[in-house]
């Protein structure tokens, strides 16, 4: 594990690394929680006074980890204890809430088939509906702001809608259309939905929506939700946890909000139906295995703000043909000492500084498009196995 930490300045810290991928260390009177993700390391400085954590992202370079910028804040409010459950109130469906109804603590009825979460609920706690694999429909209130870790893990048959259905139009993917067959059977489906509560309404309603005020989705929150066909994330979402939508086998469409600065480890891994992903402009890091196993993903564009790509970020994307690195050259002037004299030097650099091993697929990848006259720079950061794919773009003269 890390044996010590020394903050050298506001933008740099030194950690000594071995094989431990998670742990806690204390230094300079502060407590740090680190999460080691291959090339990319998450460092969290815990402020015990207000029970909040300030997250940072740092890039591994030998024994040095360079602190780039703060990424997001997370309030530690989704964990739940047995005491919380014992003093909570249970409704007729076996769902336990806090006394004020703002926190959904746990669903103890594993055979529940559909559920409308109370209006005014703001937080769904960790593992609240985990393994409720019979539930088919979950109605979310507009007041929801926080979904905890594993909240809907392995709810294999569930889809999600808002309590205010008028707002669903705001999220609807314009490419989502009903087939002629679905239109013909719609009256029968509506009849069975009204008469037989066990009928699978997902035949028609494939689009899941989340509340527009949602800011946090925890680790593995929707892991293994195999009946999620397409889902829209709200614009104000600030944090999307590791493994959040992993193993969502039917997921074919998802939008990533512009506010995201960090695409966590294996967020969409093994979602084999996704064909395209737009990396938001504010994203700085694409972590290990983020899109691992998205077999139908055809191409990806790495924009100018991306600083690091983790190990196996796009590994197993066997349908991917092209990777385009859209970055702007930056010129840095410095001096070097040689034979006792200082000489001016000029560096040509780009924001992207780390690309992990096996970051991209091998099968069918025809090129990695890089900026004009940048081959020497990217050969230093992109693994050797991909050098033959590097192709410089033609210079655009204005």
N, C-alpha and C positions, 0 to 999 in steps of 0.2 A: 504494500500500500504506500501512499505518499508518506514519506518520513518527516517532511517539514515543508513549510511554505514561507516564502519571503517576498513581500510586496516591495518591488524595487521602485515603482512609480505608479501613476494612475493608469498606465497602459501596458504594464508588463508585470508578470509574476513568474516565479520559478517553482516548479514542483518536481519531485523525484518519484518516478513512476516504476511500479512493477506490474503484477498481473491482476491486482484487485480492481474491479470495475465500478465499485461504489463504496462510499465510506464517509466518515466524518473526521475532520481534523480541527484543531484549535491553534490560533496564532494571533499574537498582538491583541489579545483580549477579545477576539472575534471567533465565531464558529463558522466553519465552511463545510458545506456538503458538496462533494464532487461526484460526477457521473462520467466515467471514461467510455467513450464511444469510438474506439479506433483512432482515427486522425483527429476527431473533433471531441472536445472535452467540455462538459457543462460544469460550471462552478457557481455555487450558490452561497451567498453570504447571508446568514440567518441573523435577523435583528429580533432578539427575544422580547424586546419591549412591546412591539406591536404585533408580534406573531406573524410577521410577513417576511418574505424571502426575496432578495434582489438577485436576479439571475444574470450571469455573464456567460459569454462564450469565448473560449480560448483555443488557439490552434497549436497543436503539438509540433515541436521542432527539436528533436533530440530530447534533452532534459528540460528544455525551455517550453513554456506555454504562454503565448502572447495574448494578453487580454485585449480584445478588439473594442467591444462596446457592450453596454448593458442591453439585454434583449427584451426581457419582460418581467413583470412582477406577478407573483402568485400568492394569494392569501391561503393559508393552510386551514381551510374551514370544512373540507369535505370528509375528513375521517370521522368515524363514529365509534363510540365505545358501547359496551354492554350496559353500562349505567344509563347512557343516553336513550337506549332502546327501552330499558325498564321503566323509565319515567315518561316515555312518549305516549301518544294517544293512537290507538289502532282503529281504523275504520272498518266497515262491513266487508271489505275485500281483503283484509289482512295486510294492509299497508300502514306502516307506522310513521307518524309525523311528530315534529317537535310541538310543544304546547301552543306556540303561536301560529302553527301551520306553515311557516315559511321554509322549513327544512324537511324534506322527505328522507327519513332515516333508513328504512328497510322494508322490503316486501317479503313477508314470511309465508305467503301463499304461493307456492311454486306451480300450482295448477291454474293460476289466473289466466284468462284468455283475452281480455281486453280491459283497458283501464284509462280513466281520465284523471290526470293529476290535478289536485286542487288549485283553483284560481288563487293567486297570491304566493304560491310556492316559488322560492328563489333558488334553492339549492337541492340537487339530488346527490345524496352522499355516495361514498365509495361502495361498490358492490350492491347497490340498492336492489336492482332487479337481476343480478347475476344468476345465470342458469335457469331463468324463467323461460324455458324453451317452448312452452305452450302458448305464450302470449302472442297475439297477432296484431293488435292495434293499441298504440299508446298515444294519447292526446296530451300535448304539452301546453302549459299555460304561457301566455305572453310575458309573464313576470319572471320567467326562468333566466338566470344569469350564469349558473355554474353547474356543470355535470361532472361528477367525481370519477375517480379511477374505477374501471371495470363496472360502471353503473349499469350498462346493458349488455355486458359480456355474455356471449352465447345465447342471446335472445334470437334464436335462429330464424324464427318465423315473423318477427315484428317489423312493422313499418310505423312511421311517426307522422303526426299531423298536428296543426295548431288548433287550439280551442276556438279561435276566431278564424273561420275558414275563408273569410274575405281576403285575408292577408296572404293566402297561398298563391294568389296570382302574381304577387311580387317576385316570387322565387322560381316560378315554373320555367323549366328549360324549354326554349322555343322549339327545340328539335324533338321533344317528346310528343308523339302523336298516337292516337288510338288506331288500331288496325280495323279493317272492315269487319272481321270476325268479332272483335271486341265490341264494336258498335251494335252488331246484331244481337249479341247475348246480354247487352247492358240491362234491358228490362228484367230479364230472368235473374241476373246477379243482384239487382236492387231488391227484387222480391225475396230472394233467399237471405239477403243481408238483414232484412227486416224480420223475417219469420224464423230463420235458423241462425242463431247467434254464432254458431261454430263455423259458418261458411267463410271461406278464404276470400276476402274482399280484395286481396292483392292482385287478383286476375285483372282488375281494371285499374285500381289506384296503385301506381308504381312509384309515384314521386313522394319522397319524404321531405318534410320541412322542419326547420328548427326555429325557435323564437328569434326575433330580430335583435333582442337585447342580450343574447347569449355571448359571454365573453371568454368562457373557459370550458374546454373539453379535456377531460383527464386521460391518463394513460389507459389504453385498452378499453376505452369507454364503450365502443361499438364493435369490439372484437368478435368476429364470428357471426355477425348479423347477416345471415346468408340471403335474406329476402329484401335487403336494401338494393333497389334497382338504380335509383339516382337520388341524390340528396344535395340540397343547397345549404351552404353555411352562411350565416349572417355577416354583413360587412364589418361589424364591430368586433368580431371574434379576435382575441388577442393571443390565445394560446391553444394549440392543437397538440395533445400529448402523444407520446411514443405509442406505437401500435394501435392508434385510435381506431382505424378502420381496417386493420389487418384481417385477412381471411374473409372479407366481404365478397363472396364469390360471384354475386350477381351485379355488383356495383359497376355501372357503365359510365356514369357521369357524376362529377363532383367539382364544385368551384372552390378555389382556395382564395380567401379574402385578402384584400390589399394590405390589411394591417399586420399580417403575419410576417415575422422577421426570422422565423426558425422553423424548418420542416423537420420534425423529430425522427428518431430512429424507427424505421419500418411502419411509418404512418399508413401507407397504402400498399404494403407488401402483400403479394399473392391476391391481388384483385385482377384476375385475368381478363376481364371484359373492358377495362379502361383503355381507350384508344388515344386520348389526348389529354395533356395537362398543361395548364398555363402557370408558370412559376411567377408569383406576384413580384412586383418590382422591388418591394421592401425586404424581400427574403435575403438574408445574409449567409445562411448555412443550410445545406441539404445534407442531413446526417446519414449515418450508416444504414444501408438497406431501405431507404425511404420508399423507393418504388420497385424493390426487388420482386421479381416474378410477375410484373405487369406485362404479360406476354404480347398483348396487342398494341402496346404503346409504340407509336411509329416514329416520333421525333421529339426532340426537346431543345429548348432555347435557354441558354444560361445568360441572364442579363448582367448588366454592369455592376450591380450591387452585390452579387454573390461572391463571397470571400473564400468559401471552402465547400468541397464535395466529399462526403465520407466514403468509406469502404463499401463496395457493393450497392451504392446508391441506386444504380439502374441495372444491376446485375440480373441476368435472366430475362431481360426485356428482348426476347428473341426476334420480335417484329420491328425493332428499332433500326431505321436505315441511316439516320443522320443526327448528329449532335452539332448545334451551332453555338459558339461562344461569342456573344455580343458584348464585348468589353472595349472600353476606351483607354487608349494609351496615356500614361502619365509620365511626364519627364521630371526626374529628380536630379538636381545638381548637388555635388558633394566634392570632397577632397580626399585623396589617398596619399599616405606617406610612402615614399620610395627613395632609397639611398639618402635618407636624411632630409629630403625635400618634400614639400606638399604639392601635389599636382591636381588640377581640377579634373573631375570625372563626371560623366553624365550617365544616369541609369534610365532605361525605358522599362516601366513596370506596369502591371495591371492589377486590378483588385483581387482577382482569383489567385490565391496563393497556395492552396492545398487541394490535391485530387488524390483520393485514396486508392489503394490497390483494388483491382477488379471493379472500379467504379462504373464502367460501361460494359455492355454485352459484347461478346465476340461475334456471335452468329449474325450474319447479314449486315452488320454495321459497315457502311461503305466509306464514311468520312467523318472527321471531326473538324468542322470549319472554324478557323481561328482568324483573328485580325491580320491585316496585311503587315508583313515584315515583323512577325512576332514568334516565329518558329523556335528560335533559340530560347526564348523565355519559357514557352510552354513545354518544350522538351525537358526543362529542368523541374517542372512540377507535375507533369503527366507521366504515369508509369511507362517504362520503356516498351512494353508490349503494344502500346497504342501509337507509337511514334510514326509507324508507316501509314496511319490513317490521317495524320495531321495535314490539312490542306489550307493554305493561306487564301484569304479572299482577295479579290481584286481591289486595288486602291480606288476609292471614290474621290475624284477631283472636282471640287466645287468651283 
